[in-house]
Amino acid sequence: MTFPTAAFPDGVPVLRDGDVELRAHREDDLDALVEQCLDPQSVAWTMIPRGYDAAMGLEFLTTTVPQGWRTGSERAFAVVATHPDGRRRYAGTVSLRDLGSGRADVGFVAHPAVRGLGVMTQALDLLLDYAFDTLATQTVIWWAVRGNWGSRKLAWRCGFTFGGTVHRWLAEHGGYQDAWVATLHRDDERAPLGHWWSLPTLEGEDVVVRPLRADDDARIVEGGNDPAVQRWMPTFPTPYRLEDAAAFRALVTDAAATGSSFSWAVADPRTDRLLGAVGIPRRTDTSVEIGYWLHPDARGHGYAQAATETLVAHAFTPRDMGGMGALRAYVRVDELNRDSLAVARACGFEMSGTERAGQVRRNGTFADMLVLERINPLIAF
Ligand SMILES: CC(C)(COP(=O)(O)OP(=O)(O)OC[C@H]1O[C@@H](n2cnc3c(N)ncnc32)[C@H](O)[C@@H]1OP(=O)(O)O)[C@@H](O)C(=O)NCCC(=O)NCCS
């Protein structure tokens, strides 16, 4: 199945929303197209080949795109918008690929200069109007490499319903990557569904709390194998291997996207070196549980306290100001874990009770868990 065939460029409509225009690609888009395709984010998250050059760009503009229109396999539009330098020119590509039976796959890339300005939200909305109104498409699918938050937010903004993570599906750069998938049916409301959860970078005192990255894995492994971490984090694998760190990062990304749990790296603001991790292993509509651990060489400097304070501040910030809007934060500490208890107390958590036999220790004994809590001072009772 294909879309109806169309002449190129004469059969390509011009679609407009304010400053943003979708139109047929032109040869004079070449310079901006090459800039876009050399951008590291474009390469990291799409199938754009590495080492993109003018010849590849010209082939795309004069052969690939026109063929898509002429054969009906793909309808790609150039996005045109005013760049921050005031010049109006090529700002990205959005496209629909026909999958048959009224279904289409959506793809998009933005020129780096216009990212984060809302240009692509307008462009994708125009493309979706065109799909549903002109092509009579019934339903559209979006795929992205797991962790492509910018793409996911764009799909969320346009009303896509998130479907989950698919194991090793997207073929990119010689491998098969885990993929996020979402769909939008023509009858769906074209508005964001639910709350947007993500892993923002938080600036604290002497620490930065930021998303975990692959280059943190070696330090996570060192910390994860430390005897104190092994003792007090009974769910950590033994030994803690490099692949455990990678699997952990993947789980964190998925869980954060659904708002069920969150983990961040605690890093040195000067060197960006990982000092430990802080997280929210459980979140409900009212409360967040806070957890933390430090690499052995980062202990004794107040980093756990600084990171926990930073995270509590984020948890207590109202949602409409970018926080989590929690009413209550609590920690659960093995009654024998004096160092962790000291961090909780230093952060102003107050004892609220004991969870009897709340955790099984690594040696098989049951730990009574001390529960300490802080109530959001912004909340009026
Ligand atoms: C994905 C992409 C097209 C999004 O473009 P954009 O210009 O950021 O889109 P918009 O500004 O219209 O809106 C996207 C939203 O996501 C946000 N966003 C962008 N990158 C983000 C990130 N890494 N984490 C969280 N949010 C992010 C933007 O700030 C914006 O949200 P806001 O309106 O609340 O500020 C662009 O980042 C891009 O070209 N990336 C490389 C190619 C790519 O990934 N293509 C998609 C493959 S599936």
The ligand as an ORCA input file, in Angstrom:
! r2SCAN-3c Opt
* xyz 0 1
  C      13.333     15.658     18.614
  C      13.423     17.087     18.103
  C      12.876     17.140     16.689
  C      12.559     17.953     19.019
  O      12.627     19.280     18.558
  P      12.386     20.541     19.514
  O      12.798     21.729     18.768
  O      12.970     20.295     20.846
  O      10.828     20.533     19.616
  P       9.938     21.596     20.361
  O      10.717     22.766     20.847
  O       8.799     21.910     19.453
  O       9.310     20.788     21.601
  C       9.908     19.714     22.208
  C       9.828     19.797     23.720
  O      10.768     18.852     24.244
  C      11.701     19.533     25.066
  N      12.978     18.848     24.985
  C      13.885     18.899     23.998
  N      14.936     18.116     24.308
  C      14.672     17.563     25.517
  C      15.361     16.663     26.366
  N      16.546     16.148     26.034
  N      14.773     16.299     27.548
  C      13.554     16.795     27.891
  N      12.855     17.643     27.108
  C      13.410     18.026     25.945
  C      11.716     20.919     24.547
  O      12.241     21.822     25.511
  C      10.236     21.126     24.301
  O       9.539     21.231     25.519
  P       8.988     22.607     26.087
  O       8.059     23.095     25.045
  O       8.317     22.232     27.362
  O      10.184     23.486     26.281
  C      14.877     17.643     18.127
  O      15.369     17.562     19.442
  C      15.819     16.864     17.212
  O      15.921     17.172     16.043
  N      16.516     15.881     17.759
  C      17.444     15.068     16.966
  C      16.717     14.170     15.970
  C      15.659     13.316     16.623
  O      15.813     12.885     17.744
  N      14.562     13.071     15.878
  C      13.492     12.225     16.342
  C      13.811     10.801     16.135
  S      12.526      9.779     16.782
*
